[in-house]
Amino acid sequence: MTTDDRSRILTVEGLARVEGEGAMHVRVVGDEVVDVELSIYEPPRFFEALLRGRDYTEPPDITARICGICPVAYQMSACLALEDACGVVVDGQLAALRRLLYCGEWIESHALHIHLLHAPDFLGYDSGLSMARDHREVVERGLRLKKMGNQLVEVVGGRAIHPVNVRVGGFYRVPDVAELRGLIPELEWARDAALDVVAWVATLPIPEYQGDWDLIALVDPDEYPIMGRRLASLSGALDIPVEEYTDHLHEEHVERSTALHSAWEHGTYLVGPLARYSLNHDRLPEIARQAAAAAGLKPVCRNPFASIVVRAVEVVAACAEALRLIREYERPPLPAVAVEPRRAIGHGLSEAPRGLLYHRYEIDENGSILAATIVPPTSQNQRAIEQDLRQVAQANLDLDDAALTARCEQTIRNYDPCISCATHFLDLTVERQ
Amino acid sequence: MTVRALVIGVGNPYRRDDGVGAVVVQRLRDEAVVGLDAVEASGEPAALLDEWSGRDLAIVVDAVRSGGSPGHLHRWTHEHGHWDAAPQLDGVSSHGLGVGDAVELGRLLDRLPRRLVVLGVEAGDVGDGLGLSDPVARAVDVVVDEVRRTVTR
């Protein structure tokens, strides 16, 4: 709405097409954006309190419930942290199975975001539903891709929603070779479909914008990182082992929001697909790197509006990785390694579809949890999102309120924010006659 | 071959009454109702489509908030391309995507079950934590009975 000749206020109370509940508020006076707020009603850290006093074997199942879209990320960061505390490293085929499971989550989450949440912004639709009316085949291809991700999670994780097969030390049951090989034909379709998706998203009208932040992601000498022990920034200002995470990246409470903001002594930073891609471009599977080049992506990408292309490239990478892992799979003799508790602190870090997810646990000699810290990607990105909102709004003040609001919402959706744990109400109106 | 009916419990058990769908699913599993599958879901539309596609009957159990008294049960049926009553499900979820959107997407892509029944349980307490509030816990029996009646109809 326009309140007077010089002042404009743009407000979106219930942000659509983001995971969770959030609101946006932008205030413009004259030719200047004076205030930008992304409000988050995420319940403050209920899970960290809930975990205290629980057994060290429980966090994978409990924290998986924080998010309906990325439960595998929570399970993996939790397992890595608890195994770190207990002095155990899970490797070989068990680690490969974890990576396979995680590939499933990337495919599932990215396919959903690209097709139902983000693409409508570029094509001028108010929802994925209205886009589906005109682009039925594109949406059907996207949903079939997503289903492929679900199937991977189901076969390795036991079920598609909140997988039940993950435990500290490995799995309860490991799939046999034939079960995984059975997925190959559909995965080959998925890899090729993902290449078509890259080509399709590259045709979308992508606004020009360069983010003024550093990029932070896991780094790995050998592979495109999903789980790892070292994180770095693109500028080189950060290059640390996971144990030093909280020495450098801090969380701050911001009054308007129940989420904590992450802060870094070197300024604003962003995690997620752009960061992973820009820090690890040369470790993408060859087929994904070629797709990126064909789509016009440079090895470093600082345009968050192009994140839709990067996500599609990561779907190609995840499909190619899943095929490789399945072809190299040999059923491990035991589904898990023994993990005995000891009094210690452990750190776990993995790349959720939206970016770095950090878990830290302190346990006693009986395995009882004394303290838990969970830092999700969206709280790390909140500062960068607000910074981008301010700059995008400032650069587009010539748009009318409706168009400017839409552009701001699109800016927020660039990050696929996973704002809350998944509470799902059917808000409804009842007609009484 | 008869395709078994499916119950989908939608919601998050860590948000008290939002977990009513999961509780109903567990009850139905414990009672092993003949001819009925039961699964939990987060409510994300594509996953719901995958679950209910090709079924003769799917029953969705979800917590709802319409200002009614906690534990009150709403029921809507979608069959032959239309609802029996006007629940106004589309586009009103605070999450952007929910059961209403899943139904609409299913219609667009021809991926709805032949008969879809939505059982909406009016939520009371949706704060952080485990366990249902008393009125919603008392409603679980009613919902389970309604599911049984629907399946045997």
Chai-1 contact restraints between the chains, C-beta under 6 A:
chainA,res_idxA,chainB,res_idxB,connection_type,confidence,min_distance_angstrom,max_distance_angstrom,comment,restraint_id
A,G14,B,S94,contact,1.0,0.0,6.0,A-B,restraint_1
A,A16,B,G96,contact,1.0,0.0,6.0,A-B,restraint_2
A,R17,B,G96,contact,1.0,0.0,6.0,A-B,restraint_3
A,E21,B,S94,contact,1.0,0.0,6.0,A-B,restraint_4
A,P43,B,D128,contact,1.0,0.0,6.0,A-B,restraint_5
A,F46,B,D128,contact,1.0,0.0,6.0,A-B,restraint_6
A,R65,B,Y14,contact,1.0,0.0,6.0,A-B,restraint_7
A,G68,B,S42,contact,1.0,0.0,6.0,A-B,restraint_8
A,L129,B,E104,contact,1.0,0.0,6.0,A-B,restraint_9
A,L129,B,L105,contact,1.0,0.0,6.0,A-B,restraint_10
A,A132,B,L108,contact,1.0,0.0,6.0,A-B,restraint_11
A,L143,B,A46,contact,1.0,0.0,6.0,A-B,restraint_12
A,K146,B,A46,contact,1.0,0.0,6.0,A-B,restraint_13
A,K147,B,D50,contact,1.0,0.0,6.0,A-B,restraint_14
A,I161,B,A41,contact,1.0,0.0,6.0,A-B,restraint_15
A,I161,B,S42,contact,1.0,0.0,6.0,A-B,restraint_16
A,A422,B,N12,contact,1.0,0.0,6.0,A-B,restraint_17
A,A422,B,S42,contact,1.0,0.0,6.0,A-B,restraint_18
A,T423,B,N12,contact,1.0,0.0,6.0,A-B,restraint_19
A,T423,B,R15,contact,1.0,0.0,6.0,A-B,restraint_20
A,T423,B,D18,contact,1.0,0.0,6.0,A-B,restraint_21
A,H424,B,V10,contact,1.0,0.0,6.0,A-B,restraint_22
A,H424,B,G11,contact,1.0,0.0,6.0,A-B,restraint_23
A,H424,B,G43,contact,1.0,0.0,6.0,A-B,restraint_24
A,F425,B,R65,contact,1.0,0.0,6.0,A-B,restraint_25
A,L426,B,D62,contact,1.0,0.0,6.0,A-B,restraint_26
A,L426,B,V64,contact,1.0,0.0,6.0,A-B,restraint_27
A,L426,B,G98,contact,1.0,0.0,6.0,A-B,restraint_28
A,L426,B,V99,contact,1.0,0.0,6.0,A-B,restraint_29
A,D427,B,V92,contact,1.0,0.0,6.0,A-B,restraint_30
A,D427,B,S93,contact,1.0,0.0,6.0,A-B,restraint_31
A,D427,B,S94,contact,1.0,0.0,6.0,A-B,restraint_32
A,L428,B,V64,contact,1.0,0.0,6.0,A-B,restraint_33
A,L428,B,S66,contact,1.0,0.0,6.0,A-B,restraint_34
A,L428,B,V92,contact,1.0,0.0,6.0,A-B,restraint_35
A,T429,B,Q88,contact,1.0,0.0,6.0,A-B,restraint_36
A,V430,B,S66,contact,1.0,0.0,6.0,A-B,restraint_37
A,E431,B,A86,contact,1.0,0.0,6.0,A-B,restraint_38
